[in-house]
Amino acid sequence: MWGDSGWPVTLECGDIILRPVRYRDKKIWSEVRRRNFAWLAPWEASSPAAGVHPPTFAGMVRALNEQARAATALPFMITERQSGHAAPQLIGQLTVSSISWGSAMMATLGYWVDQDRAGRGVAPTAVAMATDHCFRNLGLHRMEINIRPENGPSLRVVQKLGFRDEGLRPRYLHINGQWTDHRSFALTTEEVPEGLLPRWLREHRGA
């Protein structure tokens, strides 16, 4: 289903690199998540079933890799080249999930970024890279992002990128222990014939 350029794949734009998740990321991923606990906790997915706990890091990677092999997900780590570091530093995570083929040709995208890197164009760049890969290399037609109305930083990402606001979905996902409303945003290939990343970089640099 993936073909030669679908998965695994590494995407780069300047200092930002999207690459597949790895089991050996556990230590640094855990440290970044620990530092960002208060920043990320309000938006964390949870299970409505009693007694169900979040997966371990290894369990998360295993599940994501299984979905990737089934051509239903693209699990990326967001990394960044930084001065003083020989290797790119892990600063977030982005997952293209619920990939539907056939007559739908669509997917859902979710992401988080280290609070220290928020507001610097990292998340929009990562989302644009992943969206262009899905549109151009995988042939998908529609990308959807669902965001809680209270999540200002994530709302700014889709607004900067020009995703259409398709309205409110009441009690759409179980987040941080309760069913929560989400606003749905979407983009189709026809809306970005030049590519989302080139458009974002042009507007971002112009600003």
N, C-alpha and C positions, 0 to 999 in steps of 0.2 A: 504493500500500500504506500509506503514512504517513497520508494524510488531512490535514486542516488543521492538526492540533496535534502531529503526530508528530516531524517533523524538517524543517529546523533549528528548534531550540527553545532558549530560555534559561530556566533554573530558578533561583529565588532563595529563600533562607531567611535572614533577618537579613543578616549581612555575607557569607555564603557564596553564591557565584554559580557555577553550572555553565553554560558556554557552549561553542559549537562550537570545535574547533581551527582555527587560522588559520596560513597560511604566515608571516605577519609575527610570529608568536610565537617564531620561531627563536632570536633573540638571548637573550631572557629565559629561555626553556625550557632552552637550552643552559647558561646560567649556573646555574639552579636544579639541573639535573642534575649539573653539575660539582661544586657544593658538596655534593651529597648522594651522591656516587659510592660511598663506603664504606657508606653507609646502605642504598643500593638494590642494589648489585652482587650480593649473595647471592641475590636473588630475581628476577633478570633472566632473561627467556626467551631461549633460544639455539637454534641449529639443530644437529641431529645430523649434518648433512651437512658434510663437510670443505670448507674454503675458503669457506663462506658467512658473510658479515659482516652485522652489523646494518644496516638501511637508513639512509640519510641522513634528516635531519629532513624535507626536502621529500618524500622517498620515503615516509616514514611517513604524512605528512599526505595525500599523494595516495592511498595505499592505504586509509586510514581513510575518506576522502571517497568513494571508489569503493564501499566497503562500505555507507556511509550511503545512497548513491543506490540501491543494490541492496536496501535495507531489511533488512540483516543486521547492522548495527552502529549505535551511537550514540556518537560520539567527543567527549568533553567535556574541556575544561580546567577545573580547579578554581581559582577565583579568590576573593579576599577583599578586602573594603573594609578599609583600614587607615589609622589616623590618620597624617597627614603625607604621604599620597599622594592625588593627585587622582583617579587611576583605580584600580580593583581590581587587586590584585597576583596574579600567577600563582603558585600554591603547590602544584600537583599536577595529576594527570591521572586521569580515570575513563573507562573504556570499557565499554559494554554490547556484547557481541559474541556471535557464534554464535546470532543470533536465529532461532528456528524458528517458523514459522507452522503452519497446518493443524491437525492433531490434537495437536501438542506445545505450541504457544504458550508457549515458554520461551526463556530467554537466560542467558548467563553474564556475570558482572560482575567487572572487575578494576580496581585503583586503586593509586596511590601518592601520598604527601603529603610535602612538605618536612619534614625532621626537626625543624626549629624550630617547626613547627605541630602536631607529633604530640602526642597526649594531651590535646588541647584541644577535642575533639568535632567537629573538622573532617571527618574521614573518615566517622564514623557519619552525620553530617548529610548529606554528599554522597551516600553510598550510599542512605540513606533517600529522599532527593529523587528520585534516578534510579529506584529501585525503584517508588515511587509513580507516577511518570510512566509506567513500563512497564505497571503493573497498571491504572491508571485511564484513561490516554489511549490506550495502544496495545492494551489488552485482553489482555496476556500473563497467563499463569496461574502461572508458576513462575520464580523467579530463583535462580540457583546461583552460589556463590563457592567456588573451590578454592584452598586455602592450604597451604603447606608446614608440617608440624608444628612446625618450629623457629621459625616467624615469629610470635613472641609479639605484637607490635603489631597485626598483621592479625587474629590470632585474637581479640584483645580486641574488635575492631570488630564481628565477627559475633556474638560472645557478648553484647555490649551491646545489639545489635539483635534478638536472639532468633532468629537463624537456627538451624535444626535441624542437628545434626551427623549426617551420613549415613554416616560411616565413612571408612576409609582406602582410597585408590586407589594401589596400589603402582606405582612407576615411571610415573606418570601423564603428566608433562610434562618436557620437556628444559629445565632451568634452570641457568644459570651453568656450562654445559659438561657437564652430566651428567643422566641420567634420574633424576628425584626423585619420592618419594612425596608425595602430597597428601591432605589431609582435605577432604571435600566437605561444604558447608553449603548448605541450601536453605530457601526460604520460598515459600508459595503464597498466593494472594489470600485464601483462606478463613481464613488464620491472622492476617490483619491487616485485618479488615473496616472498621476506623476509619481505616486508612492507617498505614503504617510511620512516616512522619515525625511525625504527631501523637503517636503512642505514644512514640517516642524522645524528643521534646521534653518531654512530660509527665514521663517517668521521669528524664530528664537534669536538668531543672529541679528536680524533687523531691529528687534526690540532692544 
